[in-house]
């Protein structure tokens, strides 16, 4: 039983770490503010979500479980809000979203 | 006020939890991680978030300068008053053991009062610094 739980929690945590890695790559490599925000947003939702889910399976008692669930709930509220605020500020500042320019052919 | 419904609703939802977490950090500081300074900063961050989303003028109305000044000095008074009280009870300055009949109970009471004073002063100082810096920006005054 404990072996199954351990395996499952490790798989979830590694999956979460993979999402964080992809999100970080996107944050570094994508061309403009909005696409980078997309990469950063994925880190928060899927990455942190899977990591906490994996930790939930390792939790020793219910008090730790409640705290972990609260972390997920507040991340689910605050992360989209901050992404929205940043994107909104960028739009109001007059930044145009990046679009592929086939004629110029400039790589990102 | 300009329209930003997502931020306004989200902030209204979050602020009570931030304040409650600050109080938890304040009063659980004897037993777990936390204490007066951290609690004051978290408490102040709720007001700073409110000021950023709803405008400085609204935040100033919620937390007038007079109250901030009062809290700023009251916190220091509580801190130093605890020390002087310990001195008057026959101990040394900030020697909590002399505050109650049993030394351990006295230490509990003493650290509670001192951390309460620290939290109060840090909260007032943080919000005051934010308001002073925010009102230096002329564009911030127009938006309110």
gemmi code that builds the backbone of each chain (N, CA, C; Angstrom):
import gemmi

chains = {
    "A": [
        ("UNK", (0.840, -1.200, 0.000), (0.000, 0.000, 0.000), (0.876, 1.253, 0.000)),
        ("UNK", (1.848, 1.241, 0.913), (2.693, 2.436, 1.004), (3.575, 2.557, -0.235)),
        ("UNK", (3.928, 1.408, -0.836), (4.738, 1.443, -2.060), (3.936, 2.073, -3.205)),
        ("UNK", (2.647, 1.693, -3.283), (1.801, 2.257, -4.347), (1.669, 3.762, -4.155)),
        ("UNK", (1.398, 4.184, -2.892), (1.235, 5.614, -2.614), (2.516, 6.370, -2.938)),
        ("UNK", (3.666, 5.789, -2.529), (4.942, 6.451, -2.794), (5.174, 6.611, -4.284)),
        ("UNK", (4.941, 5.513, -5.035), (5.145, 5.570, -6.483), (4.255, 6.633, -7.109)),
        ("UNK", (2.960, 6.623, -6.691), (2.006, 7.574, -7.257), (2.435, 9.010, -6.945)),
        ("UNK", (2.820, 9.245, -5.682), (3.168, 10.611, -5.305), (4.435, 11.062, -6.016)),
        ("UNK", (5.401, 10.121, -6.183), (6.616, 10.502, -6.910), (6.310, 10.813, -8.367)),
        ("UNK", (5.401, 9.990, -8.970), (5.038, 10.239, -10.367), (4.388, 11.605, -10.509)),
        ("UNK", (3.469, 11.951, -9.564), (2.799, 13.251, -9.627), (3.800, 14.383, -9.460)),
        ("UNK", (4.722, 14.217, -8.499), (5.685, 15.304, -8.250), (6.629, 15.478, -9.426)),
        ("UNK", (7.055, 14.346, -10.041), (7.927, 14.467, -11.210), (7.172, 15.115, -12.366)),
        ("UNK", (5.876, 14.739, -12.505), (5.073, 15.386, -13.538), (4.980, 16.883, -13.308)),
        ("UNK", (4.737, 17.273, -12.040), (4.685, 18.700, -11.717), (5.995, 19.394, -12.026)),
        ("UNK", (7.113, 18.720, -11.673), (8.423, 19.311, -11.961), (8.618, 19.470, -13.458)),
        ("UNK", (8.108, 18.479, -14.250), (8.206, 18.593, -15.707), (7.460, 19.808, -16.220)),
        ("UNK", (6.241, 20.034, -15.649), (5.470, 21.204, -16.081), (6.194, 22.498, -15.723)),
        ("UNK", (6.805, 22.535, -14.523), (7.542, 23.733, -14.121), (8.706, 23.974, -15.083)),
        ("UNK", (9.373, 22.865, -15.484), (10.510, 22.985, -16.411), (10.044, 23.561, -17.746)),
        ("UNK", (8.917, 22.999, -18.276), (8.406, 23.492, -19.565), (7.995, 24.955, -19.442)),
        ("UNK", (7.325, 25.295, -18.312), (6.911, 26.680, -18.105), (8.098, 27.627, -18.052)),
        ("UNK", (9.172, 27.196, -17.385), (10.364, 28.044, -17.306), (11.010, 28.220, -18.671)),
        ("UNK", (11.070, 27.116, -19.435), (11.603, 27.221, -20.799), (10.796, 28.225, -21.610)),
        ("UNK", (9.435, 28.133, -21.463), (8.589, 29.072, -22.182), (8.840, 30.496, -21.746)),
        ("UNK", (9.012, 30.689, -20.421), (9.272, 32.028, -19.893), (10.551, 32.607, -20.499)),
        ("UNK", (11.549, 31.741, -20.731), (12.826, 32.233, -21.241), (12.813, 32.394, -22.758)),
        ("UNK", (12.092, 31.518, -23.485), (12.281, 31.431, -24.923), (11.171, 32.081, -25.736)),
        ("UNK", (9.974, 32.289, -25.171), (8.869, 32.803, -25.985), (9.096, 34.271, -26.314)),
        ("UNK", (8.474, 34.750, -27.401), (8.886, 36.041, -27.965), (8.421, 37.291, -27.227)),
        ("UNK", (7.220, 37.333, -26.617), (6.787, 38.620, -26.042), (6.068, 38.421, -24.710)),
        ("UNK", (5.577, 39.525, -24.133), (5.015, 39.515, -22.780), (3.883, 38.501, -22.650)),
        ("UNK", (2.973, 38.500, -23.619), (1.745, 37.707, -23.454), (2.037, 36.215, -23.544)),
        ("UNK", (2.887, 35.832, -24.500), (3.208, 34.404, -24.610), (4.028, 33.957, -23.407)),
        ("UNK", (4.872, 34.840, -22.881), (5.638, 34.485, -21.682), (4.734, 34.322, -20.475)),
        ("UNK", (3.707, 35.199, -20.394), (2.730, 35.055, -19.312), (2.042, 33.702, -19.383)),
        ("UNK", (1.777, 33.255, -20.605), (1.149, 31.942, -20.790), (2.051, 30.849, -20.206)),
        ("UNK", (3.352, 30.953, -20.490), (4.281, 29.970, -19.937), (4.327, 30.022, -18.418)),
        ("UNK", (4.361, 31.230, -17.867), (4.432, 31.379, -16.407), (3.156, 30.895, -15.746)),
        ("UNK", (2.002, 31.125, -16.400), (0.740, 30.694, -15.825), (0.658, 29.181, -15.711)),
        ("UNK", (1.240, 28.472, -16.686), (1.207, 27.014, -16.638), (2.021, 26.490, -15.462)),
        ("UNK", (3.130, 27.157, -15.157), (3.921, 26.759, -13.993), (3.069, 26.764, -12.730)),
        ("UNK", (2.260, 27.815, -12.574), (1.486, 27.953, -11.341), (0.383, 26.917, -11.247)),
        ("UNK", (-0.391, 26.746, -12.337), (-1.558, 25.880, -12.217), (-1.176, 24.410, -12.246)),
        ("UNK", (-0.640, 23.934, -13.375), (-0.356, 22.505, -13.485), (0.855, 22.118, -12.633)),
        ("UNK", (1.925, 22.905, -12.702), (3.144, 22.545, -11.974), (2.907, 22.479, -10.481)),
        ("UNK", (2.454, 23.600, -9.898), (2.238, 23.633, -8.451), (1.105, 22.697, -8.058)),
        ("UNK", (0.074, 22.591, -8.910), (-1.044, 21.711, -8.600), (-0.603, 20.266, -8.472)),
        ("UNK", (0.151, 19.762, -9.467), (0.610, 18.370, -9.409), (1.582, 18.157, -8.253)),
        ("UNK", (2.457, 19.145, -8.020), (3.421, 19.010, -6.908), (2.687, 18.867, -5.580)),
        ("UNK", (1.677, 19.730, -5.357), (0.949, 19.665, -4.086), (0.139, 18.377, -3.997)),
        ("UNK", (-0.416, 17.928, -5.137), (-1.154, 16.661, -5.148), (-0.228, 15.518, -4.738)),
        ("UNK", (0.990, 15.536, -5.257), (1.953, 14.516, -4.856), (2.288, 14.598, -3.383)),
        ("UNK", (2.411, 15.836, -2.873), (2.706, 16.000, -1.440), (1.537, 15.547, -0.580)),
        ("UNK", (0.292, 15.730, -1.082), (-0.894, 15.308, -0.319), (-0.828, 13.820, 0.002)),
        ("UNK", (-0.312, 13.021, -0.964), (-0.232, 11.574, -0.734), (0.820, 11.234, 0.305)),
        ("UNK", (1.744, 12.172, 0.577), (2.780, 11.924, 1.576), (2.422, 12.528, 2.930)),
        ("UNK", (1.268, 13.232, 3.021), (0.961, 14.004, 4.232), (0.781, 13.077, 5.433)),
        ("UNK", (1.403, 13.386, 6.570), (1.288, 12.512, 7.737), (-0.064, 12.587, 8.433)),
        ("UNK", (-0.712, 13.757, 8.470), (-2.023, 13.842, 9.135), (-2.922, 14.831, 8.398)),
        ("UNK", (-4.162, 14.923, 8.865), (-5.143, 15.690, 8.104), (-4.890, 17.193, 8.181)),
        ("UNK", (-4.214, 17.652, 9.260), (-3.957, 19.094, 9.373), (-3.050, 19.565, 8.227)),
        ("UNK", (-2.006, 18.758, 7.935), (-1.115, 19.088, 6.819), (-1.880, 19.041, 5.510)),
        ("UNK", (-2.797, 18.060, 5.387), (-3.594, 17.942, 4.160), (-4.434, 19.198, 3.940)),
        ("UNK", (-5.098, 19.669, 5.027), (-5.936, 20.866, 4.893), (-5.091, 22.049, 4.457)),
        ("UNK", (-3.885, 22.167, 5.038), (-3.030, 23.301, 4.671), (-2.625, 23.220, 3.201)),
        ("UNK", (-2.286, 22.003, 2.723), (-1.888, 21.847, 1.319), (-3.048, 22.178, 0.383)),
        ("UNK", (-4.270, 21.714, 0.757), (-5.433, 22.020, -0.081), (-5.668, 23.523, -0.124)),
        ("UNK", (-5.470, 24.202, 1.054), (-5.642, 25.658, 1.082), (-4.632, 26.337, 0.158)),
        ("UNK", (-3.388, 25.813, 0.131), (-2.374, 26.394, -0.758), (-2.843, 26.313, -2.203)),
        ("UNK", (-3.382, 25.134, -2.595), (-3.857, 24.978, -3.973), (-4.999, 25.939, -4.254)),
        ("UNK", (-5.948, 26.055, -3.292), (-7.101, 26.930, -3.502), (-6.637, 28.376, -3.727)),
        ("UNK", (-5.701, 28.843, -2.859), (-5.287, 30.246, -2.987), (-4.429, 30.467, -4.217)),
        ("UNK", (-3.617, 29.458, -4.607), (-2.874, 29.580, -5.867), (-3.845, 29.680, -7.032)),
        ("UNK", (-4.927, 28.853, -6.984), (-5.889, 28.863, -8.075), (-6.587, 30.209, -8.176)),
        ("UNK", (-6.691, 30.941, -7.044), (-7.303, 32.264, -7.108), (-6.301, 33.336, -7.532)),
        ("UNK", (-5.100, 33.311, -6.932), (-4.190, 34.443, -7.126), (-3.431, 34.368, -8.445)),
        ("UNK", (-3.082, 33.162, -8.891), (-2.249, 33.067, -10.094), (-2.941, 33.608, -11.346)),
        ("UNK", (-4.216, 33.234, -11.609), (-4.875, 33.862, -12.757), (-5.055, 35.361, -12.584)),
        ("UNK", (-5.265, 35.809, -11.316), (-5.439, 37.248, -11.087), (-4.178, 38.023, -11.445)),
        ("UNK", (-3.018, 37.490, -11.033), (-1.777, 38.219, -11.333), (-1.491, 38.189, -12.822)),
        ("UNK", (-1.755, 37.032, -13.473), (-1.559, 36.958, -14.922), (-2.448, 37.986, -15.620)),
        ("UNK", (-3.704, 38.046, -15.181), (-4.643, 39.005, -15.760), (-4.154, 40.440, -15.556)),
        ("UNK", (-3.717, 40.753, -14.334), (-3.276, 42.116, -14.050), (-2.070, 42.496, -14.907)),
        ("UNK", (-1.124, 41.551, -15.060), (0.068, 41.835, -15.868), (-0.300, 42.048, -17.332)),
        ("UNK", (-1.157, 41.140, -17.858), (-1.544, 41.259, -19.260), (-2.296, 42.557, -19.495)),
        ("UNK", (-3.156, 42.916, -18.517), (-3.938, 44.143, -18.630), (-3.022, 45.367, -18.635)),
        ("UNK", (-2.039, 45.343, -17.714), (-1.098, 46.467, -17.663), (-0.326, 46.580, -18.966)),
        ("UNK", (0.059, 45.414, -19.537), (0.816, 45.450, -20.791), (-0.026, 46.018, -21.918)),
        ("UNK", (-1.314, 45.602, -21.996), (-2.214, 46.107, -23.050), (-2.404, 47.612, -22.887)),
        ("UNK", (-2.642, 48.064, -21.634), (-2.875, 49.492, -21.392), (-1.626, 50.294, -21.699)),
        ("UNK", (-0.454, 49.639, -21.587), (0.797, 50.333, -21.880), (1.053, 50.402, -23.382)),
        ("UNK", (0.181, 49.750, -24.171), (0.305, 49.860, -25.619), (1.183, 48.814, -26.268)),
        ("UNK", (1.429, 47.700, -25.589), (2.222, 46.637, -26.194), (1.327, 45.808, -27.110)),
        ("UNK", (1.765, 45.641, -28.360), (0.986, 44.839, -29.305), (1.393, 43.372, -29.164)),
        ("UNK", (0.388, 42.462, -29.157), (0.742, 41.039, -29.112), (1.592, 40.625, -30.296)),
        ("UNK", (2.531, 39.697, -30.037), (3.436, 39.239, -31.093), (2.682, 38.356, -32.063)),
        ("UNK", (2.834, 38.619, -33.358), (2.232, 37.773, -34.377), (3.335, 37.342, -35.324)),
        ("UNK", (3.158, 36.131, -35.872), (4.178, 35.627, -36.798), (4.199, 36.502, -38.057)),
        ("UNK", (5.386, 37.018, -38.373), (5.506, 37.843, -39.563), (6.206, 37.024, -40.650)),
        ("UNK", (5.392, 36.496, -41.593), (5.931, 35.578, -42.611), (6.791, 36.321, -43.610)),
        ("UNK", (6.406, 37.590, -43.917), (7.146, 38.295, -44.987), (8.531, 38.721, -44.525)),
        ("UNK", (8.637, 39.165, -43.263), (9.943, 39.612, -42.794), (10.848, 38.417, -42.475)),
        ("UNK", (10.205, 37.361, -41.901), (10.967, 36.152, -41.637), (11.938, 36.298, -40.478)),
        ("UNK", (11.657, 37.196, -39.513), (12.581, 37.313, -38.379), (12.213, 36.286, -37.321)),
        ("UNK", (13.175, 35.504, -36.941), (12.934, 34.474, -35.949), (12.796, 35.104, -34.567)),
        ("UNK", (11.989, 34.541, -33.672), (11.834, 35.087, -32.325), (13.116, 35.016, -31.531)),
    ],
    "B": [
        ("UNK", (-14.106, 55.511, -10.985), (-13.179, 54.374, -10.951), (-13.219, 53.622, -12.271)),
        ("UNK", (-12.040, 53.283, -12.773), (-11.997, 52.525, -14.025), (-12.454, 51.102, -13.777)),
        ("UNK", (-12.879, 50.445, -14.848), (-13.396, 49.092, -14.692), (-12.257, 48.083, -14.624)),
        ("UNK", (-12.180, 47.379, -13.530), (-11.310, 46.208, -13.468), (-11.977, 45.175, -12.570)),
        ("UNK", (-13.072, 44.577, -13.076), (-13.912, 43.741, -12.200), (-13.170, 42.542, -11.620)),
        ("UNK", (-12.323, 41.891, -12.422), (-11.657, 40.677, -11.923), (-10.768, 41.022, -10.736)),
        ("UNK", (-9.980, 42.102, -10.895), (-9.071, 42.477, -9.816), (-9.844, 42.920, -8.575)),
        ("UNK", (-10.944, 43.676, -8.787), (-11.684, 44.176, -7.626), (-12.327, 43.037, -6.849)),
        ("UNK", (-12.984, 42.117, -7.570), (-13.650, 41.009, -6.886), (-12.605, 40.101, -6.220)),
        ("UNK", (-11.532, 39.818, -6.947), (-10.505, 38.945, -6.380), (-9.871, 39.550, -5.145)),
        ("UNK", (-9.608, 40.867, -5.196), (-9.003, 41.513, -4.038), (-9.934, 41.491, -2.837)),
        ("UNK", (-11.238, 41.758, -3.104), (-12.195, 41.735, -1.996), (-12.276, 40.365, -1.368)),
        ("UNK", (-12.120, 39.326, -2.199), (-12.143, 37.966, -1.665), (-10.893, 37.686, -0.839)),
        ("UNK", (-9.750, 38.212, -1.291), (-8.482, 37.819, -0.669), (-8.164, 38.589, 0.604)),
        ("UNK", (-8.569, 39.865, 0.678), (-8.120, 40.718, 1.785), (-8.479, 40.151, 3.164)),
        ("UNK", (-9.733, 39.648, 3.385), (-10.011, 39.088, 4.718), (-9.078, 37.941, 5.085)),
        ("UNK", (-8.727, 37.108, 4.087), (-7.840, 35.983, 4.381), (-6.430, 36.468, 4.704)),
        ("UNK", (-5.991, 37.519, 4.009), (-4.654, 38.059, 4.301), (-4.621, 38.597, 5.735)),
        ("UNK", (-5.685, 39.339, 6.115), (-5.733, 39.900, 7.470), (-5.754, 38.775, 8.507)),
        ("UNK", (-6.566, 37.710, 8.209), (-6.657, 36.614, 9.171), (-5.320, 35.890, 9.285)),
        ("UNK", (-4.641, 35.714, 8.151), (-3.338, 35.045, 8.196), (-2.335, 35.872, 8.988)),
        ("UNK", (-2.428, 37.202, 8.852), (-1.535, 38.062, 9.628), (-1.781, 37.880, 11.126)),
        ("UNK", (-3.065, 37.818, 11.507), (-3.364, 37.628, 12.932), (-2.878, 36.263, 13.404)),
        ("UNK", (-2.994, 35.236, 12.534), (-2.498, 33.902, 12.882), (-0.989, 33.944, 13.113)),
        ("UNK", (-0.273, 34.611, 12.194), (1.187, 34.705, 12.335), (1.535, 35.466, 13.610)),
        ("UNK", (0.716, 36.507, 13.919), (0.977, 37.310, 15.118), (0.819, 36.486, 16.392)),
        ("UNK", (-0.341, 35.803, 16.512), (-0.658, 35.193, 17.802), (-0.190, 33.757, 17.904)),
        ("UNK", (0.237, 33.176, 16.780), (0.813, 31.834, 16.832), (2.332, 31.923, 16.849)),
        ("UNK", (2.858, 33.138, 16.861), (4.296, 33.331, 16.754), (5.085, 32.752, 17.921)),
        ("UNK", (4.425, 32.570, 19.083), (5.148, 32.007, 20.223), (5.465, 30.535, 19.997)),
        ("UNK", (4.595, 29.847, 19.213), (4.702, 28.394, 19.095), (5.246, 27.954, 17.742)),
        ("UNK", (5.023, 28.743, 16.708), (5.464, 28.359, 15.377), (6.273, 29.461, 14.741)),
        ("UNK", (6.538, 29.321, 13.442), (7.247, 30.398, 12.746), (6.384, 31.647, 12.687)),
        ("UNK", (7.004, 32.788, 12.798), (6.245, 34.035, 12.713), (6.599, 34.955, 13.859)),
        ("UNK", (5.785, 35.985, 14.034), (6.037, 36.958, 15.077), (5.530, 38.309, 14.665)),
        ("UNK", (5.864, 39.297, 15.479), (5.304, 40.624, 15.270), (5.689, 41.254, 13.953)),
        ("UNK", (6.964, 41.163, 13.584), (7.407, 41.852, 12.371), (6.716, 41.290, 11.144)),
        ("UNK", (6.749, 39.946, 11.012), (6.125, 39.310, 9.843), (4.633, 39.613, 9.803)),
        ("UNK", (3.979, 39.523, 10.964), (2.541, 39.768, 11.009), (2.228, 41.201, 10.598)),
        ("UNK", (3.027, 42.158, 11.061), (2.800, 43.551, 10.684), (2.936, 43.758, 9.191)),
        ("UNK", (3.961, 43.111, 8.592), (4.166, 43.274, 7.151), (3.010, 42.657, 6.378)),
        ("UNK", (2.528, 41.474, 6.806), (1.417, 40.828, 6.088), (0.152, 41.672, 6.240)),
        ("UNK", (-0.092, 42.176, 7.453), (-1.260, 43.025, 7.686), (-1.200, 44.267, 6.797)),
        ("UNK", (0.014, 44.858, 6.692), (0.171, 46.049, 5.858), (-0.019, 45.700, 4.387)),
        ("UNK", (0.412, 44.495, 3.971), (0.308, 44.133, 2.559), (-1.155, 44.081, 2.120)),
        ("UNK", (-2.067, 43.721, 3.030), (-3.486, 43.730, 2.680), (-3.929, 45.146, 2.324)),
        ("UNK", (-3.502, 46.133, 3.122), (-3.892, 47.517, 2.843), (-3.206, 48.031, 1.578)),
        ("UNK", (-1.952, 47.601, 1.346), (-1.244, 48.049, 0.147), (-1.907, 47.485, -1.100)),
        ("UNK", (-2.334, 46.190, -1.022), (-3.069, 45.591, -2.143), (-4.346, 46.373, -2.409)),
        ("UNK", (-5.060, 46.728, -1.335), (-6.286, 47.517, -1.467), (-5.988, 48.849, -2.145)),
        ("UNK", (-4.889, 49.494, -1.731), (-4.549, 50.797, -2.308), (-4.197, 50.666, -3.783)),
        ("UNK", (-3.503, 49.577, -4.162), (-3.098, 49.417, -5.560), (-4.325, 49.209, -6.443)),
        ("UNK", (-5.288, 48.407, -5.964), (-6.425, 48.064, -6.823), (-7.486, 49.160, -6.793)),
        ("UNK", (-7.798, 49.692, -5.602), (-8.917, 50.626, -5.490), (-8.492, 52.086, -5.516)),
        ("UNK", (-7.205, 52.367, -5.507), (-6.764, 53.753, -5.545), (-6.318, 54.234, -4.169)),
        ("UNK", (-5.349, 55.175, -4.213), (-4.759, 55.651, -2.961), (-5.784, 56.385, -2.111)),
        ("UNK", (-6.689, 57.119, -2.773), (-7.626, 57.952, -2.007), (-8.528, 57.094, -1.136)),
        ("UNK", (-9.011, 55.958, -1.710), (-9.861, 55.063, -0.924), (-9.092, 54.485, 0.255)),
        ("UNK", (-7.840, 54.096, -0.017), (-7.039, 53.502, 1.058), (-6.755, 54.526, 2.147)),
        ("UNK", (-6.525, 55.783, 1.740), (-6.292, 56.830, 2.740), (-7.512, 57.022, 3.620)),
        ("UNK", (-8.716, 56.884, 3.005), (-9.927, 57.044, 3.795), (-10.099, 55.864, 4.759)),
        ("UNK", (-9.680, 54.674, 4.303), (-9.797, 53.509, 5.180), (-8.803, 53.571, 6.327)),
        ("UNK", (-7.667, 54.212, 6.096), (-6.592, 54.217, 7.096), (-6.002, 55.626, 7.160)),
        ("UNK", (-6.674, 56.541, 7.888), (-6.215, 57.939, 7.907), (-4.843, 58.083, 8.554)),
        ("UNK", (-4.189, 59.198, 8.223), (-2.832, 59.425, 8.711), (-2.785, 59.493, 10.232)),
        ("UNK", (-3.858, 60.053, 10.838), (-3.891, 60.169, 12.297), (-3.824, 58.809, 12.967)),
        ("UNK", (-4.618, 57.850, 12.434), (-4.634, 56.506, 13.024), (-3.279, 55.835, 12.834)),
        ("UNK", (-2.675, 56.051, 11.639), (-1.366, 55.434, 11.394), (-0.327, 55.970, 12.385)),
        ("UNK", (-0.367, 57.295, 12.603), (0.601, 57.892, 13.538), (0.369, 57.365, 14.954)),
        ("UNK", (-0.938, 57.246, 15.317), (-1.281, 56.749, 16.649), (-0.752, 55.332, 16.857)),
        ("UNK", (-0.995, 54.449, 15.839), (-0.545, 53.061, 15.954), (0.974, 52.980, 16.003)),
        ("UNK", (1.607, 53.835, 15.179), (3.067, 53.844, 15.110), (3.678, 54.077, 16.485)),
        ("UNK", (3.128, 55.078, 17.201), (3.713, 55.400, 18.509), (3.192, 54.482, 19.603)),
        ("UNK", (1.918, 54.002, 19.447), (1.352, 53.125, 20.469), (2.122, 51.807, 20.538)),
        ("UNK", (2.552, 51.302, 19.382), (3.308, 50.053, 19.368), (4.610, 50.178, 20.130)),
        ("UNK", (5.321, 51.284, 19.873), (6.579, 51.507, 20.595), (6.317, 51.661, 22.086)),
        ("UNK", (5.183, 52.340, 22.404), (4.839, 52.541, 23.815), (4.578, 51.202, 24.497)),
        ("UNK", (3.867, 50.291, 23.795), (3.585, 48.976, 24.384), (4.890, 48.217, 24.611)),
        ("UNK", (5.778, 48.275, 23.606), (7.059, 47.558, 23.727), (7.853, 48.082, 24.928)),
        ("UNK", (8.056, 49.397, 24.919), (8.862, 49.972, 25.999), (8.134, 49.885, 27.332)),
        ("UNK", (6.784, 50.009, 27.301), (6.004, 49.928, 28.529), (6.134, 48.574, 29.183)),
        ("UNK", (6.186, 47.491, 28.348), (6.387, 46.157, 28.909), (7.724, 46.071, 29.632)),
        ("UNK", (8.737, 46.671, 29.000), (10.054, 46.675, 29.635), (10.049, 47.417, 30.949)),
        ("UNK", (9.416, 48.587, 30.956), (9.382, 49.399, 32.178), (8.554, 48.704, 33.248)),
        ("UNK", (7.454, 48.017, 32.803), (6.612, 47.287, 33.746), (7.419, 46.189, 34.432)),
        ("UNK", (8.231, 45.483, 33.618), (9.088, 44.445, 34.202), (10.062, 45.056, 35.207)),
        ("UNK", (10.554, 46.240, 34.863), (11.469, 46.958, 35.758), (10.761, 47.301, 37.065)),
        ("UNK", (9.466, 47.771, 36.937), (8.713, 48.159, 38.120), (8.353, 46.966, 38.986)),
        ("UNK", (8.191, 45.780, 38.360), (7.840, 44.580, 39.114), (9.055, 43.975, 39.806)),
        ("UNK", (10.194, 44.574, 39.650), (11.363, 44.122, 40.381), (12.370, 43.357, 39.555)),
        ("UNK", (12.097, 43.176, 38.256), (13.060, 42.484, 37.398), (13.958, 43.474, 36.691)),
        ("UNK", (14.619, 42.980, 35.613), (15.389, 43.887, 34.772), (14.523, 44.326, 33.598)),
        ("UNK", (15.041, 45.289, 32.815), (14.302, 45.806, 31.669), (14.021, 44.667, 30.693)),
        ("UNK", (12.740, 44.487, 30.330), (12.280, 43.425, 29.432), (12.570, 42.037, 29.981)),
        ("UNK", (12.656, 41.909, 31.311), (12.797, 40.594, 31.944), (11.396, 40.092, 32.264)),
        ("UNK", (10.839, 39.270, 31.311), (9.412, 38.920, 31.391), (9.096, 38.064, 32.615)),
        ("UNK", (10.067, 37.354, 33.169), (9.777, 36.399, 34.247), (9.120, 37.074, 35.447)),
        ("UNK", (9.368, 38.368, 35.632), (8.821, 39.045, 36.804), (7.423, 39.604, 36.572)),
        ("UNK", (6.856, 39.381, 35.359), (5.560, 39.995, 35.047), (4.403, 39.281, 35.729)),
        ("UNK", (4.535, 37.978, 36.005), (3.452, 37.236, 36.652), (4.021, 36.447, 37.824)),
        ("UNK", (3.093, 35.755, 38.534), (3.520, 34.998, 39.710), (4.493, 33.893, 39.319)),
        ("UNK", (4.101, 33.105, 38.266), (5.044, 32.083, 37.780), (5.896, 32.679, 36.658)),
        ("UNK", (7.181, 32.385, 36.650), (8.059, 32.954, 35.616), (7.641, 32.572, 34.196)),
        ("UNK", (7.190, 31.287, 34.002), (6.838, 30.857, 32.636), (5.628, 31.622, 32.128)),
        ("UNK", (4.621, 31.798, 33.016), (3.430, 32.567, 32.628), (3.828, 34.009, 32.308)),
        ("UNK", (4.712, 34.562, 33.115), (5.190, 35.918, 32.866), (5.881, 36.034, 31.525)),
        ("UNK", (6.677, 35.002, 31.185), (7.362, 35.034, 29.884), (6.361, 35.004, 28.743)),
        ("UNK", (5.269, 34.182, 28.908), (4.225, 34.138, 27.874), (3.600, 35.512, 27.689)),
        ("UNK", (3.194, 36.118, 28.830), (2.540, 37.432, 28.761), (3.479, 38.462, 28.148)),
        ("UNK", (4.748, 38.435, 28.583), (5.700, 39.437, 28.124), (5.940, 39.358, 26.626)),
        ("UNK", (6.206, 38.140, 26.120), (6.507, 38.022, 24.685), (5.276, 38.360, 23.861)),
        ("UNK", (4.072, 38.020, 24.408), (2.820, 38.353, 23.715), (2.685, 39.862, 23.543)),
        ("UNK", (2.902, 40.611, 24.648), (2.747, 42.068, 24.594), (3.789, 42.702, 23.685)),
        ("UNK", (5.034, 42.244, 23.800), (6.107, 42.852, 23.017), (5.882, 42.614, 21.528)),
        ("UNK", (5.495, 41.375, 21.168), (5.246, 41.076, 19.761), (4.049, 41.863, 19.243)),
        ("UNK", (3.033, 42.056, 20.101), (1.874, 42.856, 19.708), (2.303, 44.284, 19.376)),
        ("UNK", (3.159, 44.852, 20.224), (3.652, 46.204, 19.953), (4.470, 46.278, 18.681)),
        ("UNK", (5.341, 45.263, 18.486), (6.164, 45.251, 17.268), (5.276, 45.185, 16.030)),
        ("UNK", (4.262, 44.282, 16.057), (3.372, 44.138, 14.908), (2.658, 45.436, 14.586)),
        ("UNK", (2.157, 46.110, 15.622), (1.442, 47.367, 15.434), (2.330, 48.414, 14.765)),
        ("UNK", (3.540, 48.573, 15.289), (4.432, 49.598, 14.748), (4.864, 49.265, 13.328)),
        ("UNK", (5.189, 47.989, 13.074), (5.633, 47.613, 11.725), (4.514, 47.828, 10.721)),
        ("UNK", (3.278, 47.456, 11.108), (2.137, 47.673, 10.214), (1.997, 49.143, 9.864)),
        ("UNK", (2.008, 50.004, 10.885), (1.828, 51.439, 10.634), (2.989, 52.002, 9.819)),
        ("UNK", (4.214, 51.534, 10.103), (5.372, 52.059, 9.376), (5.321, 51.652, 7.910)),
        ("UNK", (4.988, 50.389, 7.644), (4.942, 49.906, 6.257), (3.904, 50.672, 5.443)),
        ("UNK", (2.677, 50.820, 6.001), (1.642, 51.527, 5.247), (2.020, 52.990, 5.063)),
        ("UNK", (2.630, 53.601, 6.090), (3.021, 55.009, 5.953), (4.076, 55.179, 4.860)),
        ("UNK", (5.090, 54.280, 4.843), (6.119, 54.365, 3.799), (5.475, 54.227, 2.423)),
        ("UNK", (4.533, 53.251, 2.294), (3.884, 53.059, 0.993), (3.112, 54.303, 0.574)),
        ("UNK", (2.338, 54.871, 1.503), (1.525, 56.035, 1.140), (2.404, 57.223, 0.775)),
        ("UNK", (3.496, 57.402, 1.506), (4.374, 58.532, 1.213), (4.976, 58.385, -0.178)),
        ("UNK", (5.462, 57.166, -0.492), (6.053, 56.967, -1.818), (4.996, 57.083, -2.905)),
        ("UNK", (3.791, 56.534, -2.651), (2.760, 56.519, -3.687), (2.288, 57.921, -4.005)),
        ("UNK", (2.234, 58.813, -3.010), (1.716, 60.146, -3.284), (2.775, 61.049, -3.911)),
        ("UNK", (4.024, 60.557, -4.073), (5.032, 61.343, -4.805), (4.793, 61.282, -6.298)),
        ("UNK", (4.049, 60.233, -6.766), (3.823, 60.056, -8.190), (2.610, 60.883, -8.607)),
        ("UNK", (2.776, 61.924, -9.441), (1.639, 62.774, -9.793), (0.568, 62.024, -10.577)),
        ("UNK", (0.942, 60.987, -11.354), (-0.067, 60.262, -12.133), (-0.975, 59.450, -11.219)),
        ("UNK", (-0.448, 59.067, -10.034), (-1.284, 58.317, -9.096), (-2.381, 59.205, -8.544)),
        ("UNK", (-2.098, 60.492, -8.397), (-3.099, 61.408, -7.848), (-4.242, 61.621, -8.842)),
        ("UNK", (-3.905, 61.623, -10.146), (-4.950, 61.851, -11.141), (-5.954, 60.720, -11.171)),
        ("UNK", (-5.466, 59.482, -11.007), (-6.336, 58.324, -11.191), (-7.378, 58.200, -10.089)),
        ("UNK", (-7.115, 58.740, -8.939), (-8.002, 58.511, -7.805), (-9.351, 59.176, -7.995)),
    ],
}
model = gemmi.Model(1)
for chain_id, residues in chains.items():
    chain = gemmi.Chain(chain_id)
    for i, (resn, *xyz) in enumerate(residues, 1):
        res = gemmi.Residue()
        res.name, res.seqid = resn, gemmi.SeqId(i, " ")
        for name, pos in zip(("N", "CA", "C"), xyz):
            atom = gemmi.Atom()
            atom.name, atom.element = name, gemmi.Element(name[0])
            atom.pos, atom.b_iso = gemmi.Position(*pos), 0.0
            res.add_atom(atom)
        chain.add_residue(res)
    model.add_chain(chain)
structure = gemmi.Structure()
structure.add_model(model)
structure.setup_entities()
